[in-house]
Amino acid sequence: MVSSQRRDLSNIRKGRWIAAVTFGILACFLAGATSAEDCPGHPNALGTSRTLVVDPREHPRIGTMQYLETLPLADHEVVLTFDDGPLPRKSNQVLDILASQCVKATFFLIGQMARSSPEGVRKLRDAHHTIGTHSQDHPLSMDHMSLERAKQEIDDGIASVRAALGDDADAALAPFFRIPGLLRGDNVEEYLAAKGIQIWSADFLADDWRHISPARVYDLAIKRLEARGKGILLLHDIHTRTAVALPRILETLKARGYHIVHVVPATAERPATPTEPSEWLMHPPADAIAHWPQVPEFVFEDLGSLPAPARADFDEAVDAPILHERLPSRLSWPQPELGPGDPSVTLAAPAPSLFEIQGSLDLAFSGAALSHRAQRVASAAQHADAKRASQHERRHLASGYRPRLAHASGQAHRDRQKATKARMTERRPVKRLVQVRRRHA
Ligand SMILES: [Zn+2]
């Protein structure tokens, strides 16, 4: 009897001990998950350090590549932006990578892409990324198109993304817009400002639309960030090279003490983050006054001489059919990637040095091949004296490329494509020379 009681007591104690140990392990696990806070299951994630709420009406244009102001970021703060999606598979890869690091970004969507992949738009919403727009058809002519056409591009792009978001459109679509190719125009800027839409240029690029390796995308992203210490990075979620480079970019940001900032628009319930006007200037006010209004110089290649993306950039059957089937041959793509010895390469290849950072000079070149004229322009800029280099600091060599546009089915779409083709054909003659144009901001 006594022996039996002792055994029961022993069992009870043993049970309590097991319960205590189990509870302890559970508590430790929960505590661990809690300490990872923003990124459960990814304790070493980069994470998103803070949310910045901005009022587009107070700051209608941002990004020092073209404008006086940029986001009020502290040193070592970075805002990631992705253009031209959503494109199934590629965008999903990017989303998975961002999710694995608990990083929030801003996506500038093309209306046609949203119409073809509305579920891709909703995935962005569900992952709580910020959604802005990037026109309906991604025309590389907003710097000189009529206001009516520009309005149509802007409004249709917004309508397409709103249609994909459905009832959530008001809450999920930010009044943020990025001009295709960053080809700004006064009338476009005025129209967007009147609508309370903030124009996002960028602070630096990684040239991920060009025929460069993922390693090169990584190098450019990190070098250009290190040169500035903070800023808005422009990437694309429709390219394999970007998806391949992205994990290493995020790991390096984490290792070097950078922080990701998530930007959202102010609303009635969510007031803008308090900031000082000077925080919106990348450069000290004295510098800004000396060099602003800036005269951005755009060097672009006409549509006829655009580089084509590599075939490897495209997914096979999974992706929707693409626009090249509908375009005239001179615009058709994807085209096979041209090897260095290919006799059909008629344009001079740029020297590797052209793509290195030269002090504060940031030149982003479009295309896998530049004309001699472009190289002369770049070379002159690189060897200019300090004053001239300063003037060139905001120079942007806008990209002359068109993203792949997935198309919807049906006669309506075919009619739209026909209209687009007609517009593109009449818009610009095919030229090989890179044009250098100056315009006042
Ligand atoms: Zn774009």
Boltz pocket constraint, residues with backbone or C-beta under 6 A from the ligand:
constraints:
  - pocket:
      binder: B
      contacts: [[A, 83], [A, 84], [A, 134], [A, 138], [A, 179], [A, 180], [A, 181], [A, 403]]
      max_distance: 6.0
